[in-house]
Amino acid sequence: MVAKYSADLALQQYRQGVVGYLDVVQAQTAQLEAQCSVLDIQTRQPSANVQLLHALGGGRSSDELAHMASAPALVATATQR
C-alpha cells in the first residue's frame, strides 16, 4: 500500500533528521485514512452484493419462484377467454 510506504519513508527520514515530525504525523494520518477507506469498502461490499442479487431477481424463495412461473400461464389463460 502506498500510504504505508509513505509513512515508513517519512519515519525513516525523520530518524535521519531530513524532515520534521509533522511530516511523519501527516503521513501516518494519510495511512490511517486509507485503511479506514479500505475497511469501509470491505464492510459495504457484502451488502452491495446482496442488493445486486435482489435487483437481478435472485434471492427468491421456491414458493415465490413457483408463483412467478405460473403467473404468465394465468395471464395467457385470461386473454384467451
Buried (B, 14 or more C-beta within 10 A) or exposed (E): EEBBEBBBBBBEBBEEEEBEEEBBEBBBEBBEEBEEEEEEEEEEEEEEEEEEEEEEEEEEEEEEEEEEEEEEEEEEEEEEE
